[in-house]
Amino acid sequence: IENDEYQLIILNSTYEIASDELNSQIEEVNKLVKGYDDDAIIAGEGPLMKDLTTISDTDFKNVNYLSIAIIFILMLFVLRSVSLPIILVTAIEFAIFVNMGISFYTNDTLPFIASIVIGTIQLGATIDYAILMSTKYIEERKTNDKKKAMEITLENTVPSIITSALCFFAATVGVYMYSKIDMIGAICKLLSRGSIIS
């Protein structure tokens, strides 16, 4: 299809959307098209998904760093310690890493926004557990030795943490099991697993 100003070429591909094969094909087509016209645009579902994946990867890094920085600053004021926020945020980020890593080993196909959603929600939802336990321990250390303070802390905080984590798990695992929308199911699966890991 063409007129005096534009020309449209329709190209079909047999590769699956957002697959490595399709992305490689899009890059090759892009090089070919740009060889003829620098202003040419490759449009369609495949290029759109490739662009979204690239953008979401950059967004994930930015959102993740910003979330960590804001939570670190908040914990710095609440806990009045530099080392404690580093330890707590590192522990939760490790839990997020484990959660996402399990998907790799089980060959789960994840939507491109999963890393952003899981990174922020799992961090935000589970940092409460860390703050609750830390503040209770700091409070108990004023009157008890380390071992006794930790025993009292665990005795008082673990029931609340387990209850909260199980509620979060129950709310998300139900959606994962019954959702017919793949993206929602995959994200809820990660959230439910993340609540237990954290």
MARSESE-29441 format. One record per atom (N, C-alpha, C): x, y, z; residue number from 1. Coordinates in steps of 0.2 Angstrom, whole numbers, padded with zeros to 4 digits. Each point is the difference from the previous one (the first is absolute). Example, Ala and Ser with C-alpha at 12.3 -4.5 7.8 and 13.67 -1.06 7.14 Angstrom:
2
(tiro (0066; -0028; 0039); 1)
(tiro (-0004; 0006; 0000); 1)
(tiro (0004; 0006; 0000); 1)
(tiro (-0002; 0005; -0004); 2)
(tiro (0004; 0006; 0001); 2)
(tiro (-0004; 0005; 0003); 2)
***
This chain:
198
(tiro (0004; -0006; 0000); 1)
(tiro (-0004; 0006; 0000); 1)
(tiro (0005; 0006; 0000); 1)
(tiro (-0002; 0005; -0005); 2)
(tiro (0004; 0006; 0000); 2)
(tiro (-0004; 0006; -0003); 2)
(tiro (0002; 0006; 0002); 3)
(tiro (-0002; 0006; -0003); 3)
(tiro (0006; 0004; -0001); 3)
(tiro (-0002; 0007; -0001); 4)
(tiro (0006; 0005; -0002); 4)
(tiro (0005; 0000; 0006); 4)
(tiro (-0003; 0000; 0006); 5)
(tiro (0005; 0001; 0006); 5)
(tiro (0002; -0006; 0004); 5)
(tiro (-0004; -0005; 0000); 6)
(tiro (0002; -0006; 0004); 6)
(tiro (-0001; -0007; -0004); 6)
(tiro (0004; -0005; 0003); 7)
(tiro (-0001; -0007; -0003); 7)
(tiro (0000; -0004; 0006); 7)
(tiro (-0005; -0005; 0000); 8)
(tiro (-0001; -0005; 0005); 8)
(tiro (0001; -0007; -0003); 8)
(tiro (0004; -0003; 0004); 9)
(tiro (0002; -0007; -0002); 9)
(tiro (-0002; -0004; 0006); 9)
(tiro (-0004; -0006; -0001); 10)
(tiro (-0002; -0004; 0005); 10)
(tiro (0004; -0006; 0000); 10)
(tiro (0003; -0002; 0006); 11)
(tiro (0004; -0006; 0001); 11)
(tiro (-0003; -0004; 0005); 11)
(tiro (-0001; -0006; -0001); 12)
(tiro (-0002; -0005; 0005); 12)
(tiro (0006; -0005; 0002); 12)
(tiro (-0001; -0002; 0006); 13)
(tiro (0005; -0004; 0003); 13)
(tiro (-0003; -0006; 0004); 13)
(tiro (0004; -0006; -0001); 14)
(tiro (-0003; -0006; 0004); 14)
(tiro (0002; 0000; 0007); 14)
(tiro (0005; 0004; 0002); 15)
(tiro (0003; 0000; 0007); 15)
(tiro (-0005; 0002; 0005); 15)
(tiro (0001; -0002; 0006); 16)
(tiro (-0005; 0001; 0005); 16)
(tiro (0002; 0007; 0003); 16)
(tiro (-0005; 0004; 0002); 17)
(tiro (0001; 0007; 0002); 17)
(tiro (0004; 0000; 0006); 17)
(tiro (0005; 0005; 0001); 18)
(tiro (0005; 0001; 0005); 18)
(tiro (0005; -0006; 0001); 18)
(tiro (0000; -0004; -0006); 19)
(tiro (0006; -0005; 0001); 19)
(tiro (0006; 0003; -0003); 19)
(tiro (0006; -0004; 0002); 20)
(tiro (0006; 0003; -0002); 20)
(tiro (0001; 0000; -0008); 20)
(tiro (-0003; -0005; -0003); 21)
(tiro (0000; -0001; -0007); 21)
(tiro (-0003; 0006; -0004); 21)
(tiro (-0006; 0002; 0003); 22)
(tiro (-0004; 0005; -0003); 22)
(tiro (0004; 0007; 0001); 22)
(tiro (0003; 0001; 0006); 23)
(tiro (0004; 0006; 0001); 23)
(tiro (0006; 0000; -0004); 23)
(tiro (0003; -0005; -0002); 24)
(tiro (0006; 0000; -0004); 24)
(tiro (-0003; 0001; -0007); 24)
(tiro (-0006; -0002; -0002); 25)
(tiro (-0002; 0001; -0007); 25)
(tiro (-0002; 0008; 0000); 25)
(tiro (-0003; 0002; 0005); 26)
(tiro (-0002; 0008; 0000); 26)
(tiro (0007; 0004; -0001); 26)
(tiro (0005; -0002; 0003); 27)
(tiro (0006; 0004; 0000); 27)
(tiro (0003; -0001; -0007); 27)
(tiro (-0001; -0005; -0004); 28)
(tiro (0003; -0001; -0006); 28)
(tiro (-0005; 0004; -0005); 28)
(tiro (-0006; -0001; 0001); 29)
(tiro (-0005; 0004; -0005); 29)
(tiro (0002; 0008; 0001); 29)
(tiro (0001; 0002; 0007); 30)
(tiro (0001; 0007; 0001); 30)
(tiro (0006; 0002; -0004); 30)
(tiro (0006; -0004; 0001); 31)
(tiro (0006; 0002; -0004); 31)
(tiro (-0002; 0001; -0008); 31)
(tiro (-0003; -0005; -0002); 32)
(tiro (-0002; 0000; -0007); 32)
(tiro (-0004; 0006; -0002); 32)
(tiro (-0005; 0002; 0004); 33)
(tiro (-0005; 0005; -0002); 33)
(tiro (0004; 0007; 0001); 33)
(tiro (0004; 0000; 0005); 34)
(tiro (0004; 0007; 0001); 34)
(tiro (0005; 0001; -0005); 34)
(tiro (0002; -0006; -0003); 35)
(tiro (0005; 0001; -0006); 35)
(tiro (-0003; 0004; -0006); 35)
(tiro (-0007; 0000; 0000); 36)
(tiro (-0003; 0003; -0006); 36)
(tiro (-0003; 0007; 0003); 36)
(tiro (-0002; 0000; 0006); 37)
(tiro (-0003; 0007; 0002); 37)
(tiro (0001; 0000; 0008); 37)
(tiro (0004; 0005; 0002); 38)
(tiro (0001; 0001; 0007); 38)
(tiro (-0006; 0002; 0004); 38)
(tiro (-0005; 0003; -0003); 39)
(tiro (-0007; 0002; 0003); 39)
(tiro (-0005; -0006; 0000); 39)
(tiro (0002; -0006; -0003); 40)
(tiro (-0005; -0005; 0000); 40)
(tiro (-0001; -0003; 0007); 40)
(tiro (-0006; -0002; 0001); 41)
(tiro (-0003; -0003; 0007); 41)
(tiro (-0002; -0007; -0001); 41)
(tiro (0002; -0004; 0004); 42)
(tiro (-0002; -0007; 0001); 42)
(tiro (-0006; 0000; 0005); 42)
(tiro (-0006; -0002; -0002); 43)
(tiro (-0005; 0000; 0005); 43)
(tiro (-0003; -0007; 0001); 43)
(tiro (-0005; -0001; 0004); 44)
(tiro (-0003; -0006; 0001); 44)
(tiro (0001; -0003; 0007); 44)
(tiro (-0003; -0006; 0001); 45)
(tiro (0000; -0003; 0007); 45)
(tiro (0007; -0002; 0002); 45)
(tiro (0004; -0003; -0005); 46)
(tiro (0007; -0002; 0002); 46)
(tiro (0004; 0006; 0002); 46)
(tiro (0001; 0005; -0004); 47)
(tiro (0004; 0005; 0002); 47)
(tiro (-0002; 0004; 0006); 47)
(tiro (-0007; 0000; 0001); 48)
(tiro (-0002; 0004; 0006); 48)
(tiro (0002; -0004; 0006); 48)
(tiro (-0001; -0007; 0000); 49)
(tiro (0002; -0004; 0006); 49)
(tiro (0008; 0000; 0001); 49)
(tiro (0003; 0001; -0005); 50)
(tiro (0008; 0000; 0000); 50)
(tiro (0001; 0007; 0004); 50)
(tiro (-0003; 0006; -0003); 51)
(tiro (0001; 0006; 0003); 51)
(tiro (-0002; 0000; 0008); 51)
(tiro (-0006; -0003; 0001); 52)
(tiro (-0002; 0000; 0007); 52)
(tiro (0005; -0004; 0005); 52)
(tiro (0002; -0005; -0003); 53)
(tiro (0005; -0004; 0004); 53)
(tiro (0006; 0004; 0001); 53)
(tiro (0003; 0003; -0005); 54)
(tiro (0006; 0004; 0001); 54)
(tiro (-0001; 0006; 0005); 54)
(tiro (-0006; 0003; 0000); 55)
(tiro (-0002; 0006; 0004); 55)
(tiro (-0001; -0003; 0007); 55)
(tiro (-0004; -0005; 0001); 56)
(tiro (-0001; -0003; 0006); 56)
(tiro (0006; -0002; 0004); 56)
(tiro (0005; -0003; -0004); 57)
(tiro (0007; -0002; 0003); 57)
(tiro (0003; 0007; 0003); 57)
(tiro (0000; 0005; -0003); 58)
(tiro (0003; 0006; 0002); 58)
(tiro (-0004; 0003; 0006); 58)
(tiro (-0007; 0000; 0000); 59)
(tiro (-0004; 0002; 0005); 59)
(tiro (0001; -0004; 0006); 59)
(tiro (0001; -0007; -0001); 60)
(tiro (0001; -0004; 0006); 60)
(tiro (0006; 0002; 0004); 60)
(tiro (0005; 0001; -0003); 61)
(tiro (0006; 0003; 0003); 61)
(tiro (-0001; 0006; 0004); 61)
(tiro (-0003; 0005; -0004); 62)
(tiro (-0001; 0007; 0003); 62)
(tiro (-0005; -0001; 0006); 62)
(tiro (-0006; -0004; -0001); 63)
(tiro (-0005; 0000; 0006); 63)
(tiro (0003; -0004; 0006); 63)
(tiro (0004; -0005; -0002); 64)
(tiro (0003; -0004; 0006); 64)
(tiro (0005; 0004; 0004); 64)
(tiro (0004; 0004; -0004); 65)
(tiro (0005; 0004; 0004); 65)
(tiro (-0003; 0005; 0004); 65)
(tiro (-0005; 0003; -0003); 66)
(tiro (-0004; 0006; 0003); 66)
(tiro (-0004; -0003; 0007); 66)
(tiro (-0003; -0006; -0001); 67)
(tiro (-0004; -0003; 0005); 67)
(tiro (0005; -0002; 0006); 67)
(tiro (0006; -0003; -0002); 68)
(tiro (0005; -0001; 0005); 68)
(tiro (0002; 0006; 0004); 68)
(tiro (0002; 0005; -0004); 69)
(tiro (0002; 0006; 0003); 69)
(tiro (-0005; 0004; 0005); 69)
(tiro (-0006; 0000; -0002); 70)
(tiro (-0005; 0003; 0004); 70)
(tiro (-0001; -0004; 0006); 70)
(tiro (-0001; -0007; 0000); 71)
(tiro (-0001; -0004; 0006); 71)
(tiro (0006; 0000; 0004); 71)
(tiro (0006; 0001; -0003); 72)
(tiro (0006; 0000; 0004); 72)
(tiro (0000; 0007; 0004); 72)
(tiro (-0002; 0005; -0003); 73)
(tiro (0000; 0007; 0004); 73)
(tiro (-0005; 0000; 0005); 73)
(tiro (-0006; -0003; -0001); 74)
(tiro (-0006; -0001; 0005); 74)
(tiro (0003; -0004; 0006); 74)
(tiro (0003; -0006; -0002); 75)
(tiro (0002; -0004; 0006); 75)
(tiro (0006; 0003; 0004); 75)
(tiro (0004; 0004; -0004); 76)
(tiro (0005; 0004; 0004); 76)
(tiro (-0002; 0005; 0005); 76)
(tiro (-0006; 0003; -0002); 77)
(tiro (-0003; 0004; 0005); 77)
(tiro (-0004; -0004; 0006); 77)
(tiro (-0003; -0005; -0002); 78)
(tiro (-0004; -0004; 0005); 78)
(tiro (0005; -0004; 0004); 78)
(tiro (0005; -0003; -0002); 79)
(tiro (0004; -0005; 0004); 79)
(tiro (0006; 0004; 0002); 79)
(tiro (0002; 0006; -0002); 80)
(tiro (0005; 0004; 0002); 80)
(tiro (0007; -0004; 0000); 80)
(tiro (0001; -0004; -0006); 81)
(tiro (0006; -0004; -0001); 81)
(tiro (0001; 0000; -0007); 81)
(tiro (0007; 0000; -0002); 82)
(tiro (0001; -0001; -0007); 82)
(tiro (0001; -0007; -0002); 82)
(tiro (0003; -0004; 0004); 83)
(tiro (0001; -0007; -0002); 83)
(tiro (-0006; -0004; 0000); 83)
(tiro (-0005; 0001; 0005); 84)
(tiro (-0006; -0004; 0000); 84)
(tiro (-0004; 0001; -0007); 84)
(tiro (-0002; 0006; -0002); 85)
(tiro (-0003; 0000; -0007); 85)
(tiro (0003; -0004; -0005); 85)
(tiro (0007; 0001; 0000); 86)
(tiro (0004; -0004; -0006); 86)
(tiro (-0001; -0007; 0001); 86)
(tiro (0000; -0003; 0006); 87)
(tiro (-0001; -0007; 0001); 87)
(tiro (-0007; -0002; -0002); 87)
(tiro (-0005; 0003; 0002); 88)
(tiro (-0007; -0001; -0001); 88)
(tiro (-0002; 0000; -0007); 88)
(tiro (0002; 0005; -0003); 89)
(tiro (-0002; 0001; -0007); 89)
(tiro (0004; -0005; -0005); 89)
(tiro (0006; -0002; 0002); 90)
(tiro (0004; -0005; -0003); 90)
(tiro (-0004; -0007; 0001); 90)
(tiro (-0002; -0001; 0006); 91)
(tiro (-0003; -0007; 0001); 91)
(tiro (-0007; 0000; -0005); 91)
(tiro (-0004; 0005; 0000); 92)
(tiro (-0006; 0000; -0004); 92)
(tiro (0002; 0000; -0007); 92)
(tiro (0005; 0004; -0003); 93)
(tiro (0002; -0001; -0007); 93)
(tiro (0002; -0007; -0001); 93)
(tiro (0004; -0003; 0004); 94)
(tiro (0002; -0007; -0001); 94)
(tiro (-0007; -0004; -0001); 94)
(tiro (-0005; 0001; 0004); 95)
(tiro (-0006; -0004; 0000); 95)
(tiro (-0003; 0001; -0007); 95)
(tiro (0000; 0006; -0002); 96)
(tiro (-0003; 0002; -0007); 96)
(tiro (0004; -0004; -0005); 96)
(tiro (0007; 0000; 0000); 97)
(tiro (0004; -0003; -0004); 97)
(tiro (-0001; -0008; -0001); 97)
(tiro (-0001; -0003; 0006); 98)
(tiro (-0002; -0007; 0001); 98)
(tiro (-0007; -0001; -0004); 98)
(tiro (-0004; 0004; 0002); 99)
(tiro (-0007; -0001; -0003); 99)
(tiro (0000; 0000; -0008); 99)
(tiro (0004; 0005; -0003); 100)
(tiro (0000; 0001; -0007); 100)
(tiro (0005; -0006; -0003); 100)
(tiro (0005; -0002; 0004); 101)
(tiro (0004; -0006; -0002); 101)
(tiro (-0004; -0006; -0001); 101)
(tiro (-0004; -0001; 0005); 102)
(tiro (-0004; -0007; -0001); 102)
(tiro (-0004; 0000; -0006); 102)
(tiro (-0002; 0006; -0003); 103)
(tiro (-0004; 0000; -0006); 103)
(tiro (0005; -0002; -0006); 103)
(tiro (0006; 0001; 0001); 104)
(tiro (0005; -0002; -0005); 104)
(tiro (0001; -0007; 0000); 104)
(tiro (0001; -0003; 0006); 105)
(tiro (0001; -0007; 0000); 105)
(tiro (-0006; -0004; -0001); 105)
(tiro (-0006; 0002; 0000); 106)
(tiro (-0006; -0003; -0001); 106)
(tiro (-0003; 0001; -0007); 106)
(tiro (0004; 0004; -0004); 107)
(tiro (-0002; 0002; -0007); 107)
(tiro (-0006; 0003; 0000); 107)
(tiro (-0002; 0004; 0004); 108)
(tiro (-0006; 0004; 0000); 108)
(tiro (0001; 0006; -0005); 108)
(tiro (-0005; 0001; -0004); 109)
(tiro (0000; 0006; -0004); 109)
(tiro (-0003; 0006; 0004); 109)
(tiro (0004; 0005; 0001); 110)
(tiro (-0003; 0006; 0003); 110)
(tiro (-0001; 0006; -0004); 110)
(tiro (-0006; 0004; 0001); 111)
(tiro (-0001; 0006; -0003); 111)
(tiro (0006; 0005; 0001); 111)
(tiro (0001; 0004; -0005); 112)
(tiro (0006; 0005; 0001); 112)
(tiro (-0001; 0005; 0005); 112)
(tiro (-0006; 0001; 0003); 113)
(tiro (-0001; 0005; 0006); 113)
(tiro (0001; -0004; 0006); 113)
(tiro (0001; -0007; 0000); 114)
(tiro (0000; -0003; 0007); 114)
(tiro (0005; 0002; 0004); 114)
(tiro (0006; 0001; -0003); 115)
(tiro (0006; 0002; 0005); 115)
(tiro (-0001; 0007; 0003); 115)
(tiro (-0004; 0005; -0003); 116)
(tiro (-0001; 0006; 0003); 116)
(tiro (-0005; -0001; 0005); 116)
(tiro (-0006; -0003; -0001); 117)
(tiro (-0005; -0001; 0005); 117)
(tiro (0002; -0004; 0006); 117)
(tiro (0004; -0006; -0001); 118)
(tiro (0002; -0004; 0005); 118)
(tiro (0005; 0004; 0005); 118)
(tiro (0005; 0003; -0004); 119)
(tiro (0005; 0004; 0004); 119)
(tiro (-0003; 0005; 0005); 119)
(tiro (-0005; 0004; -0003); 120)
(tiro (-0002; 0005; 0005); 120)
(tiro (-0005; -0003; 0005); 120)
(tiro (-0005; -0004; -0002); 121)
(tiro (-0005; -0002; 0004); 121)
(tiro (0003; -0005; 0006); 121)
(tiro (0005; -0004; -0002); 122)
(tiro (0003; -0005; 0005); 122)
(tiro (0004; 0004; 0005); 122)
(tiro (0004; 0005; -0003); 123)
(tiro (0004; 0004; 0005); 123)
(tiro (-0005; 0004; 0004); 123)
(tiro (-0005; 0003; -0003); 124)
(tiro (-0004; 0005; 0005); 124)
(tiro (-0004; -0004; 0005); 124)
(tiro (-0003; -0006; -0002); 125)
(tiro (-0004; -0004; 0004); 125)
(tiro (0004; -0004; 0006); 125)
(tiro (0006; -0002; -0002); 126)
(tiro (0004; -0003; 0005); 126)
(tiro (0005; 0004; 0004); 126)
(tiro (0001; 0006; -0001); 127)
(tiro (0004; 0004; 0004); 127)
(tiro (-0003; 0001; 0007); 127)
(tiro (-0007; 0000; 0000); 128)
(tiro (-0003; 0001; 0006); 128)
(tiro (0002; -0006; 0005); 128)
(tiro (0001; -0006; -0002); 129)
(tiro (0002; -0005; 0004); 129)
(tiro (0007; 0001; 0003); 129)
(tiro (0005; 0003; -0004); 130)
(tiro (0006; 0001; 0002); 130)
(tiro (0000; 0006; 0005); 130)
(tiro (-0004; 0005; -0001); 131)
(tiro (0000; 0006; 0005); 131)
(tiro (-0003; -0002; 0006); 131)
(tiro (-0005; -0004; 0000); 132)
(tiro (-0004; -0003; 0006); 132)
(tiro (0005; -0003; 0004); 132)
(tiro (0004; -0005; -0003); 133)
(tiro (0004; -0004; 0004); 133)
(tiro (0006; 0004; 0003); 133)
(tiro (0003; 0004; -0004); 134)
(tiro (0006; 0004; 0002); 134)
(tiro (-0002; 0005; 0005); 134)
(tiro (-0006; 0004; 0000); 135)
(tiro (-0001; 0004; 0005); 135)
(tiro (-0002; -0003; 0007); 135)
(tiro (-0003; -0006; -0001); 136)
(tiro (-0001; -0004; 0006); 136)
(tiro (0007; -0002; 0004); 136)
(tiro (0004; -0003; -0005); 137)
(tiro (0007; -0002; 0003); 137)
(tiro (0004; 0006; 0003); 137)
(tiro (0000; 0006; -0003); 138)
(tiro (0003; 0006; 0003); 138)
(tiro (-0003; 0002; 0006); 138)
(tiro (-0006; -0001; 0001); 139)
(tiro (-0004; 0002; 0006); 139)
(tiro (0002; -0005; 0005); 139)
(tiro (0000; -0006; -0001); 140)
(tiro (0002; -0006; 0005); 140)
(tiro (0007; 0000; 0002); 140)
(tiro (0005; 0003; -0005); 141)
(tiro (0007; 0000; 0002); 141)
(tiro (0001; 0005; 0005); 141)
(tiro (-0004; 0005; 0002); 142)
(tiro (0001; 0005; 0005); 142)
(tiro (0000; -0004; 0007); 142)
(tiro (-0004; -0005; 0000); 143)
(tiro (-0001; -0003; 0007); 143)
(tiro (0003; -0007; 0000); 143)
(tiro (0002; -0003; -0005); 144)
(tiro (0002; -0008; 0000); 144)
(tiro (0006; -0001; -0004); 144)
(tiro (0003; -0005; 0001); 145)
(tiro (0006; -0002; -0004); 145)
(tiro (-0002; -0002; -0007); 145)
(tiro (0004; -0001; -0005); 146)
(tiro (-0001; -0002; -0007); 146)
(tiro (-0005; -0006; -0001); 146)
(tiro (0002; -0005; 0004); 147)
(tiro (-0004; -0007; -0001); 147)
(tiro (-0007; 0001; 0002); 147)
(tiro (-0001; 0003; 0006); 148)
(tiro (-0006; 0001; 0003); 148)
(tiro (-0005; 0005; -0004); 148)
(tiro (0004; 0005; -0002); 149)
(tiro (-0004; 0005; -0004); 149)
(tiro (-0002; -0003; -0007); 149)
(tiro (0004; -0004; -0003); 150)
(tiro (-0003; -0003; -0006); 150)
(tiro (-0005; -0005; 0001); 150)
(tiro (0000; -0004; 0006); 151)
(tiro (-0005; -0005; 0002); 151)
(tiro (-0007; 0004; 0001); 151)
(tiro (0000; 0006; 0003); 152)
(tiro (-0006; 0004; 0002); 152)
(tiro (-0002; 0003; -0007); 152)
(tiro (0004; 0002; -0004); 153)
(tiro (-0001; 0003; -0007); 153)
(tiro (-0004; -0005; -0004); 153)
(tiro (0003; -0006; -0001); 154)
(tiro (-0003; -0005; -0004); 154)
(tiro (-0007; -0003; 0003); 154)
(tiro (0000; 0000; 0007); 155)
(tiro (-0006; -0002; 0003); 155)
(tiro (-0006; 0005; -0002); 155)
(tiro (0002; 0006; 0000); 156)
(tiro (-0005; 0005; -0001); 156)
(tiro (-0002; 0002; -0007); 156)
(tiro (0005; -0001; -0004); 157)
(tiro (-0001; 0003; -0007); 157)
(tiro (-0002; -0006; -0005); 157)
(tiro (0003; -0006; 0001); 158)
(tiro (-0001; -0005; -0005); 158)
(tiro (-0008; -0002; -0001); 158)
(tiro (-0004; 0000; 0005); 159)
(tiro (-0007; -0001; -0002); 159)
(tiro (-0003; 0005; -0004); 159)
(tiro (0002; 0006; 0001); 160)
(tiro (-0003; 0006; -0004); 160)
(tiro (0003; -0001; -0007); 160)
(tiro (0006; -0001; -0001); 161)
(tiro (0003; -0001; -0007); 161)
(tiro (-0003; -0006; -0004); 161)
(tiro (0000; -0005; 0004); 162)
(tiro (-0003; -0006; -0004); 162)
(tiro (-0007; 0001; -0002); 162)
(tiro (-0004; 0003; 0005); 163)
(tiro (-0007; 0001; -0002); 163)
(tiro (-0001; 0005; -0006); 163)
(tiro (0004; 0005; 0000); 164)
(tiro (0000; 0005; -0006); 164)
(tiro (0003; -0003; -0006); 164)
(tiro (0005; -0004; 0000); 165)
(tiro (0003; -0003; -0006); 165)
(tiro (-0005; -0005; -0003); 165)
(tiro (-0004; -0004; 0005); 166)
(tiro (-0005; -0005; -0003); 166)
(tiro (-0006; 0003; -0003); 166)
(tiro (-0002; 0006; 0003); 167)
(tiro (-0005; 0004; -0003); 167)
(tiro (0002; 0002; -0007); 167)
(tiro (0006; 0003; 0000); 168)
(tiro (0002; 0002; -0007); 168)
(tiro (0000; -0006; -0005); 168)
(tiro (0003; -0005; 0003); 169)
(tiro (0000; -0006; -0004); 169)
(tiro (-0007; -0003; -0003); 169)
(tiro (-0004; 0000; 0005); 170)
(tiro (-0007; -0002; -0002); 170)
(tiro (-0004; 0004; -0005); 170)
(tiro (0001; 0007; 0001); 171)
(tiro (-0003; 0004; -0004); 171)
(tiro (0003; 0000; -0008); 171)
(tiro (0006; -0002; 0000); 172)
(tiro (0003; 0000; -0007); 172)
(tiro (0000; -0007; -0003); 172)
(tiro (0001; -0005; 0004); 173)
(tiro (0000; -0007; -0003); 173)
(tiro (-0007; -0001; -0003); 173)
(tiro (-0005; 0002; 0003); 174)
(tiro (-0007; -0001; -0003); 174)
(tiro (-0001; 0003; -0006); 174)
(tiro (0003; 0006; -0001); 175)
(tiro (-0001; 0003; -0007); 175)
(tiro (0004; -0004; -0005); 175)
(tiro (0006; -0002; 0002); 176)
(tiro (0005; -0004; -0004); 176)
(tiro (-0004; -0006; -0003); 176)
(tiro (-0003; -0003; 0005); 177)
(tiro (-0003; -0007; -0002); 177)
(tiro (-0006; 0001; -0004); 177)
(tiro (-0004; 0005; 0000); 178)
(tiro (-0006; 0001; -0003); 178)
(tiro (0000; 0005; -0006); 178)
(tiro (0005; 0004; -0001); 179)
(tiro (0000; 0005; -0005); 179)
(tiro (0001; -0003; -0007); 179)
(tiro (-0004; 0002; -0005); 180)
(tiro (0001; -0002; -0006); 180)
(tiro (0005; 0004; -0004); 180)
(tiro (0002; 0006; 0003); 181)
(tiro (0004; 0005; -0004); 181)
(tiro (0007; -0002; 0002); 181)
(tiro (0004; -0002; -0005); 182)
(tiro (0007; -0003; 0002); 182)
(tiro (0004; 0005; 0004); 182)
(tiro (0000; 0007; -0002); 183)
(tiro (0004; 0005; 0003); 183)
(tiro (-0001; 0000; 0008); 183)
(tiro (-0007; 0001; 0001); 184)
(tiro (-0002; 0000; 0007); 184)
(tiro (0002; -0006; 0004); 184)
(tiro (-0001; -0006; -0003); 185)
(tiro (0001; -0006; 0003); 185)
(tiro (0008; -0001; 0002); 185)
(tiro (0004; 0002; -0005); 186)
(tiro (0007; 0000; 0001); 186)
(tiro (0003; 0005; 0006); 186)
(tiro (-0003; 0006; 0000); 187)
(tiro (0002; 0004; 0005); 187)
(tiro (-0003; -0002; 0007); 187)
(tiro (-0006; -0002; 0000); 188)
(tiro (-0002; -0003; 0007); 188)
(tiro (0003; -0006; 0002); 188)
(tiro (0002; -0004; -0005); 189)
(tiro (0005; -0006; 0002); 189)
(tiro (0006; 0003; 0004); 189)
(tiro (0003; 0005; -0003); 190)
(tiro (0007; 0002; 0002); 190)
(tiro (-0002; 0004; 0007); 190)
(tiro (-0005; 0003; 0001); 191)
(tiro (-0002; 0004; 0006); 191)
(tiro (-0001; -0005; 0005); 191)
(tiro (-0004; -0005; -0001); 192)
(tiro (-0001; -0005; 0005); 192)
(tiro (0006; -0004; 0002); 192)
(tiro (0004; -0002; -0004); 193)
(tiro (0006; -0003; 0001); 193)
(tiro (0005; 0005; 0004); 193)
(tiro (0000; 0006; -0002); 194)
(tiro (0004; 0005; 0003); 194)
(tiro (-0002; 0002; 0007); 194)
(tiro (-0006; -0001; 0002); 195)
(tiro (-0002; 0001; 0007); 195)
(tiro (0002; -0005; 0004); 195)
(tiro (0001; -0006; -0002); 196)
(tiro (0002; -0006; 0004); 196)
(tiro (0008; 0001; 0001); 196)
(tiro (0003; 0001; -0006); 197)
(tiro (0008; 0001; 0000); 197)
(tiro (0002; 0005; 0005); 197)
(tiro (-0003; 0006; -0001); 198)
(tiro (0002; 0006; 0004); 198)
(tiro (-0002; -0001; 0007); 198)
***
